[in-house]
Amino acid sequence: MQEVAFPLRCDDDTIPEDAPIRKWCYHLMEASKLMGMDLTNPVHYADWMRDAGFVNVTTKILMLPGNEWPKGRDMKLRGQWMLQNGLDGLQGFTVALFTRVLQWPIEEVETFLIGVRKDVKNRQMHAWWPV
């Protein structure tokens, strides 16, 4: 099994707690829990597989950078892919959960996403996603 896990991570404190990207992440996690489809579930997969009777279960967490901030060609390329994927899908990942589950007005969601997009593109913010 392979899946991006929430919340996003940052190892060097370059993303303030009040940054839109962090708020977005927390709001998505809240909405997903309310729907019974918790975005933090991937951390439980290995235990669930063992509970189901599988043996020799291992967990390997890979780092998927949120944009091109890391050093190294391979990590920069992964960051480019994630940046494009994130920007292309941000509205789709967000609107239904924020408007239907969290009851945000669509105008508030669209305004909020302006700041999230800015953060997603910001190479000074060293966000990464555990996969």
N, CA, C and O of each residue as an XYZ file, in Angstrom:
524
protein
N       0.849     -1.168      0.000
C       0.000      0.000      0.000
C       0.894      1.230      0.000
O       1.948      1.248      0.636
N       0.474      2.220     -0.696
C       1.230      3.465     -0.761
C       0.246      4.617     -0.805
O      -0.713      4.599     -1.576
N       0.486      5.618      0.026
C      -0.424      6.755      0.060
C       0.268      7.949      0.700
O       1.104      7.793      1.590
N      -0.085      9.128      0.245
C       0.372     10.351      0.889
C      -0.366     10.464      2.215
O      -1.582     10.286      2.274
N       0.370     10.758      3.272
C      -0.220     10.857      4.608
C      -0.242     12.305      5.078
O       0.663     13.085      4.780
N      -1.253     12.636      5.790
C      -1.372     13.950      6.416
C      -0.964     13.837      7.873
O      -1.076     12.760      8.458
N      -0.499     14.908      8.464
C      -0.304     16.253      7.941
C       1.018     16.388      7.207
O       1.871     15.502      7.255
N       1.170     17.523      6.523
C       2.447     17.804      5.884
C       3.496     17.928      6.975
O       3.173     18.143      8.143
N       4.719     17.794      6.594
C       5.813     17.872      7.561
C       6.789     18.974      7.162
O       6.849     19.394      6.007
N       7.537     19.419      8.139
C       8.588     20.410      7.941
C       9.600     20.172      9.045
O       9.256     20.210     10.226
N      10.837     19.930      8.670
C      11.863     19.572      9.644
C      12.680     20.756     10.162
O      13.504     20.590     11.061
N      12.458     21.943      9.607
C      13.341     23.058      9.974
C      12.590     24.335     10.374
O      13.158     25.426     10.336
N      11.337     24.202     10.751
C      10.548     25.345     11.236
C      10.424     26.482     10.230
O      10.295     27.638     10.631
N      10.460     26.184      8.942
C      10.308     27.228      7.928
C       8.839     27.499      7.580
O       8.543     28.380      6.773
N       7.930     26.749      8.184
C       6.502     26.984      7.948
C       5.863     27.378      9.282
O       5.729     26.544     10.178
N       5.471     28.640      9.412
C       4.841     29.072     10.655
C       3.528     28.324     10.911
O       2.861     27.891      9.972
N       3.173     28.181     12.160
C       1.927     27.494     12.528
C       0.701     28.172     11.929
O      -0.296     27.506     11.651
N       0.758     29.488     11.726
C      -0.398     30.199     11.200
C      -0.360     30.354      9.672
O      -1.169     31.088      9.105
N       0.565     29.676      9.016
C       0.660     29.741      7.553
C      -0.582     29.125      6.922
O      -1.078     28.111      7.414
N      -1.092     29.712      5.848
C      -2.272     29.145      5.186
C      -2.134     27.664      4.832
O      -3.106     26.916      4.937
N      -0.947     27.231      4.415
C      -0.798     25.827      4.041
C      -1.000     24.907      5.245
O      -1.571     23.826      5.104
N      -0.545     25.319      6.414
C      -0.777     24.514      7.631
C      -2.263     24.521      7.992
O      -2.833     23.479      8.317
N      -2.887     25.698      7.934
C      -4.315     25.792      8.240
C      -5.126     24.926      7.276
O      -6.065     24.240      7.681
N      -4.750     24.968      5.992
C      -5.433     24.150      4.984
C      -5.349     22.679      5.351
O      -6.340     21.950      5.305
N      -4.158     22.267      5.713
C      -3.919     20.872      6.076
C      -4.793     20.471      7.269
O      -5.440     19.425      7.242
N      -4.810     21.294      8.301
C      -5.600     20.978      9.492
C      -7.096     20.951      9.185
O      -7.823     20.097      9.693
N      -7.555     21.893      8.349
C      -8.975     21.906      7.987
C      -9.348     20.674      7.159
O     -10.423     20.105      7.350
N      -8.477     20.260      6.250
C      -8.745     19.045      5.460
C      -8.816     17.821      6.364
O      -9.685     16.965      6.196
N      -7.897     17.743      7.321
C      -7.910     16.610      8.246
C      -9.189     16.611      9.076
O      -9.786     15.557      9.299
N      -9.611     17.782      9.531
C     -10.844     17.884     10.306
C     -12.038     17.408      9.479
O     -12.846     16.613      9.960
N     -12.152     17.882      8.253
C     -13.266     17.502      7.388
C     -13.239     16.007      7.079
O     -14.278     15.347      7.070
N     -12.046     15.483      6.827
C     -11.950     14.052      6.497
C     -12.390     13.192      7.681
O     -13.032     12.160      7.487
N     -12.055     13.603      8.891
C     -12.488     12.857     10.080
C     -13.998     12.910     10.231
O     -14.631     11.909     10.566
N     -14.576     14.086      9.984
C     -16.026     14.225     10.084
C     -16.743     13.324      9.086
O     -17.861     12.875      9.340
N     -16.099     13.061      7.951
C     -16.683     12.199      6.925
C     -16.377     10.723      7.164
O     -16.897      9.861      6.456
N     -15.542     10.425      8.150
C     -15.163      9.042      8.403
C     -14.116      8.515      7.446
O     -13.975      7.302      7.292
N     -13.378      9.406      6.799
C     -12.323      9.035      5.847
C     -11.041      9.775      6.232
O     -10.545     10.612      5.477
N     -10.522      9.464      7.393
C      -9.432     10.185      8.024
C      -8.158     10.181      7.174
O      -7.614      9.122      6.859
N      -7.697     11.358      6.814
C      -6.478     11.498      6.004
C      -5.216     11.120      6.759
O      -4.148     11.012      6.156
N      -5.316     10.918      8.062
C      -4.148     10.494      8.833
C      -4.066      8.973      8.944
O      -3.155      8.461      9.596
N      -4.982      8.244      8.334
C      -5.013      6.786      8.436
C      -3.765      6.055      7.960
O      -3.457      5.001      8.517
N      -3.031      6.541      6.975
C      -1.877      5.764      6.515
C      -0.893      5.362      7.606
O      -0.211      4.347      7.460
N      -0.799      6.108      8.675
C       0.123      5.721      9.753
C      -0.339      4.441     10.451
O       0.441      3.819     11.172
N      -1.574      4.048     10.250
C      -2.121      2.845     10.875
C      -2.084      1.614      9.963
O      -2.363      0.506     10.421
N      -1.751      1.788      8.707
C      -1.858      0.700      7.736
C      -1.085     -0.551      8.151
O      -1.607     -1.661      8.050
N       0.143     -0.384      8.613
C       0.951     -1.565      8.974
C       0.278     -2.345     10.099
O       0.194     -3.571     10.041
N      -0.199     -1.641     11.118
C      -0.893     -2.329     12.221
C      -2.159     -3.019     11.733
O      -2.467     -4.136     12.150
N      -2.883     -2.355     10.856
C      -4.118     -2.955     10.337
C      -3.811     -4.205      9.513
O      -4.555     -5.185      9.552
N      -2.712     -4.157      8.770
C      -2.323     -5.328      7.976
C      -1.940     -6.484      8.906
O      -2.320     -7.628      8.657
N      -1.200     -6.196      9.965
C      -0.847     -7.236     10.944
C      -2.094     -7.789     11.622
O      -2.227     -9.000     11.799
N      -3.014     -6.889     12.003
C      -4.263     -7.320     12.636
C      -5.080     -8.224     11.715
O      -5.833     -9.079     12.181
N      -4.925     -8.029     10.411
C      -5.641     -8.842      9.430
C      -4.938    -10.174      9.173
O      -5.447    -11.012      8.429
N      -3.754    -10.373      9.794
C      -3.065    -11.644      9.671
C      -1.843    -11.649      8.771
O      -1.194    -12.684      8.618
N      -1.521    -10.523      8.180
C      -0.327    -10.477      7.347
C       0.913    -10.516      8.231
O       0.906    -10.011      9.354
N       1.974    -11.121      7.712
C       3.234    -11.212      8.447
C       4.326    -10.513      7.644
O       4.154    -10.225      6.460
N       5.449    -10.246      8.304
C       6.574     -9.569      7.655
C       6.166     -8.222      7.057
O       6.640     -7.844      5.985
N       5.303     -7.516      7.741
C       4.855     -6.199      7.298
C       5.927     -5.181      7.668
O       6.391     -5.145      8.808
N       6.311     -4.372      6.722
C       7.288     -3.320      6.985
C       6.714     -1.978      6.550
O       5.824     -1.906      5.703
N       7.236     -0.943      7.137
C       6.832      0.407      6.774
C       8.063      1.157      6.300
O       9.112      1.133      6.945
N       7.922      1.812      5.180
C       8.992      2.656      4.655
C       8.352      4.003      4.323
O       7.441      4.080      3.498
N       8.830      5.051      4.966
C       8.289      6.384      4.718
C       9.230      7.111      3.764
O      10.421      7.257      4.037
N       8.683      7.559      2.656
C       9.436      8.315      1.664
C       9.074      9.785      1.778
O       7.947     10.132      2.131
N      10.015     10.625      1.484
C       9.826     12.074      1.549
C       9.463     12.601      0.171
O      10.215     12.429     -0.788
N       8.309     13.241      0.079
C       7.871     13.866     -1.165
C       7.814     15.374     -0.929
O       6.865     15.865     -0.317
N       8.825     16.120     -1.411
C       8.849     17.558     -1.154
C       7.684     18.266     -1.840
O       7.226     17.853     -2.906
N       7.215     19.342     -1.206
C       6.070     20.079     -1.724
C       6.371     20.961     -2.919
O       5.456     21.347     -3.647
N       7.632     21.286     -3.134
C       8.056     22.046     -4.315
C       9.550     21.793     -4.520
O      10.082     20.795     -4.036
N      10.212     22.674     -5.219
C      11.608     22.432     -5.609
C      12.640     22.864     -4.561
O      13.795     23.098     -4.915
N      12.262     22.975     -3.292
C      13.194     23.479     -2.281
C      14.382     22.573     -1.969
O      15.434     23.102     -1.610
N      14.293     21.240     -2.081
C      15.442     20.437     -1.656
C      16.629     20.540     -2.609
O      16.497     20.938     -3.766
N      17.773     20.174     -2.089
C      18.958     20.047     -2.926
C      18.910     18.676     -3.586
O      18.240     17.766     -3.097
N      19.601     18.539     -4.664
C      19.670     17.255     -5.359
C      18.660     17.179     -6.492
O      17.498     17.555     -6.342
N      19.125     16.690     -7.614
C      18.311     16.642     -8.828
C      17.050     15.806     -8.662
O      15.969     16.238     -9.062
N      17.169     14.615     -8.080
C      16.015     13.732     -7.934
C      14.955     14.331     -7.026
O      13.765     14.275     -7.337
N      15.379     14.905     -5.902
C      14.409     15.492     -4.977
C      13.769     16.747     -5.572
O      12.583     16.999     -5.361
N      14.547     17.530     -6.312
C      13.974     18.700     -6.989
C      12.923     18.264     -8.000
O      11.872     18.894     -8.117
N      13.202     17.186     -8.730
C      12.244     16.687     -9.712
C      10.965     16.210     -9.025
O       9.864     16.498     -9.495
N      11.103     15.487     -7.922
C       9.925     15.073     -7.156
C       9.140     16.299     -6.690
O       7.909     16.316     -6.718
N       9.872     17.312     -6.265
C       9.230     18.547     -5.830
C       8.484     19.238     -6.964
O       7.402     19.785     -6.752
N       9.053     19.218     -8.167
C       8.364     19.792     -9.323
C       7.057     19.060     -9.585
O       6.024     19.684     -9.830
N       7.107     17.730     -9.531
C       5.895     16.931     -9.756
C       4.838     17.247     -8.706
O       3.665     17.440     -9.024
N       5.275     17.297     -7.440
C       4.324     17.547     -6.357
C       3.749     18.956     -6.445
O       2.557     19.156     -6.211
N       4.589     19.932     -6.782
C       4.117     21.302     -6.942
C       3.036     21.376     -8.012
O       1.974     21.957     -7.790
N       3.309     20.788     -9.168
C       2.326     20.842    -10.251
C       1.050     20.092     -9.874
O      -0.056     20.578    -10.110
N       1.208     18.921     -9.296
C       0.055     18.142     -8.863
C      -0.765     18.916     -7.831
O      -1.993     18.965     -7.908
N      -0.068     19.518     -6.867
C      -0.754     20.278     -5.822
C      -1.504     21.470     -6.368
O      -2.653     21.706     -5.995
N      -0.869     22.227     -7.247
C      -1.528     23.397     -7.818
C      -2.701     23.003     -8.711
O      -3.753     23.642     -8.685
N      -2.514     21.948     -9.501
C      -3.590     21.500    -10.386
C      -4.797     20.979     -9.606
O      -5.938     21.161    -10.028
N      -4.543     20.336     -8.474
C      -5.633     19.692     -7.754
C      -6.136     20.415     -6.524
O      -7.102     19.973     -5.901
N      -5.498     21.525     -6.161
C      -5.814     22.179     -4.892
C      -7.295     22.507     -4.744
O      -7.900     22.205     -3.715
N      -7.872     23.115     -5.752
C      -9.289     23.476     -5.663
C     -10.157     22.227     -5.548
O     -11.093     22.190     -4.750
N      -9.852     21.220     -6.331
C     -10.618     19.977     -6.287
C     -10.489     19.239     -4.961
O     -11.445     18.622     -4.493
N      -9.308     19.303     -4.358
C      -9.109     18.650     -3.056
C      -9.883     19.373     -1.958
O     -10.228     18.780     -0.936
N     -10.150     20.655     -2.176
C     -10.598     21.524     -1.098
C     -12.080     21.863     -1.110
O     -12.742     21.754     -0.078
N     -12.608     22.265     -2.240
C     -13.924     22.902     -2.276
C     -15.034     22.053     -1.657
O     -15.777     22.552     -0.812
N     -15.166     20.808     -2.047
C     -16.271     19.995     -1.520
C     -16.163     19.813     -0.012
O     -17.156     19.948      0.702
N     -14.965     19.509      0.476
C     -14.806     19.306      1.920
C     -15.048     20.588      2.707
O     -15.694     20.563      3.755
N     -14.541     21.688      2.217
C     -14.704     22.949      2.948
C     -16.147     23.459      2.885
O     -16.668     23.947      3.889
N     -16.799     23.356      1.725
C     -18.156     23.900      1.609
C     -19.223     22.946      2.134
O     -20.159     23.381      2.805
N     -19.098     21.669      1.844
C     -20.143     20.718      2.248
C     -19.973     20.219      3.669
O     -20.956     20.053      4.391
N     -18.743     19.979      4.077
C     -18.509     19.399      5.397
C     -18.274     20.492      6.443
O     -18.881     20.473      7.514
N     -17.393     21.441      6.126
C     -17.076     22.490      7.094
C     -17.999     23.703      6.983
O     -17.960     24.606      7.819
N     -18.830     23.708      5.939
C     -19.838     24.763      5.746
C     -19.247     26.156      5.496
O     -19.833     27.163      5.892
N     -18.093     26.208      4.842
C     -17.522     27.496      4.469
C     -18.242     28.023      3.232
O     -18.596     27.232      2.357
N     -18.469     29.322      3.131
C     -18.972     29.893      1.869
C     -17.894     29.748      0.786
O     -16.702     29.852      1.076
N     -18.310     29.511     -0.437
C     -17.358     29.294     -1.538
C     -16.414     30.490     -1.699
O     -15.237     30.307     -2.008
N     -16.913     31.696     -1.496
C     -16.057     32.875     -1.624
C     -14.930     32.860     -0.582
O     -13.803     33.263     -0.870
N     -15.239     32.403      0.599
C     -14.221     32.314      1.643
C     -13.173     31.251      1.299
O     -11.982     31.437      1.551
N     -13.627     30.144      0.726
C     -12.699     29.087      0.307
C     -11.754     29.621     -0.764
O     -10.539     29.446     -0.669
N     -12.311     30.271     -1.779
C     -11.479     30.776     -2.879
C     -10.473     31.810     -2.383
O      -9.327     31.812     -2.831
N     -10.878     32.680     -1.476
C      -9.966     33.673     -0.910
C      -8.867     32.995     -0.100
O      -7.696     33.359     -0.208
N      -9.244     32.014      0.706
C      -8.286     31.260      1.511
C      -7.253     30.560      0.629
O      -6.068     30.537      0.961
N      -7.696     29.991     -0.493
C      -6.797     29.243     -1.376
C      -5.733     30.124     -2.025
O      -4.697     29.617     -2.455
N      -5.968     31.431     -2.104
C      -4.941     32.335     -2.635
C      -3.681     32.230     -1.776
O      -2.574     32.111     -2.303
N      -3.851     32.274     -0.466
C      -2.705     32.163      0.442
C      -2.072     30.789      0.417
O      -0.853     30.661      0.527
N      -2.902     29.748      0.272
C      -2.368     28.384      0.213
C      -1.503     28.224     -1.034
O      -0.411     27.661     -0.961
N      -1.982     28.716     -2.177
C      -1.199     28.619     -3.407
C       0.136     29.347     -3.271
O       1.168     28.862     -3.737
N       0.107     30.502     -2.634
C       1.343     31.263     -2.421
C       2.326     30.439     -1.589
O       3.515     30.387     -1.903
N       1.829     29.797     -0.530
C       2.693     28.970      0.313
C       3.219     27.756     -0.445
O       4.389     27.398     -0.311
N       2.372     27.131     -1.229
C       2.777     25.939     -1.984
C       3.950     26.260     -2.907
O       4.842     25.433     -3.093
N       3.947     27.443     -3.477
C       5.003     27.860     -4.407
C       6.264     28.374     -3.703
O       7.316     28.483     -4.333
N       6.176     28.682     -2.438
C       7.258     29.330     -1.700
C       8.372     28.335     -1.369
O       8.192     27.458     -0.524
N       9.513     28.469     -2.029
C      10.647     27.566     -1.798
C      11.327     27.803     -0.456
O      12.160     27.000     -0.035
N      10.986     28.886      0.211
C      11.534     29.132      1.539
C      10.806     28.313      2.607
O      11.288     28.176      3.731
N       9.646     27.773      2.242
C       8.893     26.892      3.130
C       9.218     25.456      2.735
O       8.895     25.027      1.627
N       9.840     24.731      3.614
C      10.347     23.393      3.310
C       9.353     22.305      3.712
O       9.620     21.474      4.580
N       8.206     22.342      3.053
C       7.166     21.345      3.314
C       7.498     20.051      2.587
O       8.072     20.054      1.498
N       7.121     18.951      3.215
C       7.206     17.655      2.539
C       6.079     16.770      3.048
O       5.558     16.951      4.149
N       5.724     15.813      2.212
C       4.645     14.879      2.526
C       5.215     13.494      2.734
O       6.015     13.029      1.921
N       4.826     12.831      3.793
C       5.237     11.436      3.969
C       4.411     10.536      3.053
O       3.188     10.654      2.991
N       5.083      9.648      2.354
C       4.421      8.679      1.473
C       4.776      7.296      1.974
O       4.339      6.300      1.398
